[in-house]
Amino acid sequence: MNNILEIKNLNFAYEDKNILIDINLEVSKGSFTALIGKNGAGKSTLLNLILGNLKNFSGEIILFGDDINKNNHHADIAYISQNKSQGYKNFPTSVEESLRIHLSFLKKKDSVTKYLEMVGLLEHKNKALSELSGGQLQRLSLALALIKDARLILLDEPTASIDDEFAKEFFNLLKSFSKNEKTILLVSHDLSKVRDFADKTYEIKNGTLNLFRQGENRDA
Ligand SMILES: Nc1ncnc2c1ncn2[C@@H]1O[C@H](COP(=O)(O)OP(=O)(O)OP(=O)(O)O)[C@@H](O)[C@H]1O
């Protein structure tokens, strides 16, 4: 199975307001796909449909070869967003300890150091979660996704409040994971940040999804 996600003729409306119209998308294993679109275009709605959080759609969403109405594959998916990552600040623990707790919860025997190194948090391992910056919290989220061994990582505006340099580092990290068979699907309203990293970029506009071709609209 080369396609991790297939969306066929997807339509979704909030009450009588059409948000997504006849969306088709294929996301292949190990790819880094970006979805861009202006505020309110429907990017988060699409992610929520993929996550199985919204039910009243027509068309098909196929994850890992299964219709999501039959098997939602929650165990294989990680979802990372600014809001969720900020929430980790409330846990009164350190970076290292939080990863150790997750490993133990999932009965994994891997070393915490491996994950700290993978996401570039080794030097911050003794920091309290409440002391982490936005970018460091996103890295922590990524480490948790890796510990979970999620095959598909969905990210909603992961770099919205991170400066450009951190955002670039974070995207580079995602790119390196996609080369290692993780599949990345990321939504952003900021094309300039993602365009150098994604294998494919799609734009949601007026409810429809189309492949975005570099150079067609550099200011989108
Ligand atoms: N629960 C809801 N009920 C009704 N309308 C909603 C609901 N959630 C979102 N919408 C509307 O659906 C449209 C798409 O919202 P969505 O959050 O998917 O956009 P987005 O592209 O993620 O935007 P942003 O970049 O601002 O996060 C918007 O017009 C929004 O107001």
Ligand as a Chemical Component Dictionary entry (heavy atoms), coordinates in Angstrom:
data_LIG
# 
_chem_comp.id                   LIG 
_chem_comp.type                 NON-POLYMER 
_chem_comp.pdbx_formal_charge   0 
_chem_comp.three_letter_code    LIG 
# 
loop_
_chem_comp_atom.comp_id 
_chem_comp_atom.atom_id 
_chem_comp_atom.alt_atom_id 
_chem_comp_atom.type_symbol 
_chem_comp_atom.charge 
_chem_comp_atom.model_Cartn_x 
_chem_comp_atom.model_Cartn_y 
_chem_comp_atom.model_Cartn_z 
_chem_comp_atom.pdbx_ordinal 
LIG N1  N1  N 0 -17.955 24.376 14.390 1  
LIG C1  C1  C 0 -18.195 25.205 13.388 2  
LIG N2  N2  N 0 -19.451 25.565 13.084 3  
LIG C2  C2  C 0 -19.724 26.395 12.042 4  
LIG N3  N3  N 0 -18.785 26.927 11.229 5  
LIG C3  C3  C 0 -17.499 26.597 11.489 6  
LIG C4  C4  C 0 -17.133 25.747 12.579 7  
LIG N4  N4  N 0 -15.783 25.592 12.575 8  
LIG C5  C5  C 0 -15.324 26.343 11.548 9  
LIG N5  N5  N 0 -16.359 26.940 10.894 10 
LIG C6  C6  C 0 -16.247 27.780 9.706  11 
LIG O1  O1  O 0 -15.762 26.974 8.647  12 
LIG C7  C7  C 0 -14.844 27.697 7.839  13 
LIG C8  C8  C 0 -13.521 26.936 7.761  14 
LIG O2  O2  O 0 -12.915 26.941 9.045  15 
LIG P1  P1  P 0 -11.501 26.263 9.310  16 
LIG O3  O3  O 0 -11.220 26.416 10.763 17 
LIG O4  O4  O 0 -11.505 24.899 8.748  18 
LIG O5  O5  O 0 -10.551 27.178 8.435  19 
LIG P2  P2  P 0 -8.955  27.255 8.388  20 
LIG O6  O6  O 0 -8.578  27.247 6.962  21 
LIG O7  O7  O 0 -8.375  26.214 9.276  22 
LIG O8  O8  O 0 -8.718  28.699 8.991  23 
LIG P3  P3  P 0 -7.512  29.312 9.877  24 
LIG O9  O9  O 0 -6.323  29.439 8.969  25 
LIG O10 O10 O 0 -8.073  30.629 10.273 26 
LIG O11 O11 O 0 -7.298  28.388 11.038 27 
LIG C9  C9  C 0 -14.735 29.083 8.454  28 
LIG O12 O12 O 0 -15.602 29.943 7.744  29 
LIG C10 C10 C 0 -15.219 28.887 9.871  30 
LIG O13 O13 O 0 -15.828 30.046 10.356 31 
# 
loop_
_chem_comp_bond.comp_id 
_chem_comp_bond.atom_id_1 
_chem_comp_bond.atom_id_2 
_chem_comp_bond.value_order 
_chem_comp_bond.pdbx_ordinal 
LIG N1  C1  SING 1  
LIG C1  N2  SING 2  
LIG C1  C4  DOUB 3  
LIG N2  C2  DOUB 4  
LIG C2  N3  SING 5  
LIG N3  C3  DOUB 6  
LIG C3  C4  SING 7  
LIG C3  N5  SING 8  
LIG C4  N4  SING 9  
LIG N4  C5  DOUB 10 
LIG C5  N5  SING 11 
LIG N5  C6  SING 12 
LIG C6  O1  SING 13 
LIG C6  C10 SING 14 
LIG O1  C7  SING 15 
LIG C7  C8  SING 16 
LIG C7  C9  SING 17 
LIG C8  O2  SING 18 
LIG O2  P1  SING 19 
LIG P1  O3  DOUB 20 
LIG P1  O4  SING 21 
LIG P1  O5  SING 22 
LIG O5  P2  SING 23 
LIG P2  O6  DOUB 24 
LIG P2  O7  SING 25 
LIG P2  O8  SING 26 
LIG O8  P3  SING 27 
LIG P3  O9  DOUB 28 
LIG P3  O10 SING 29 
LIG P3  O11 SING 30 
LIG C9  O12 SING 31 
LIG C9  C10 SING 32 
LIG C10 O13 SING 33 
# 
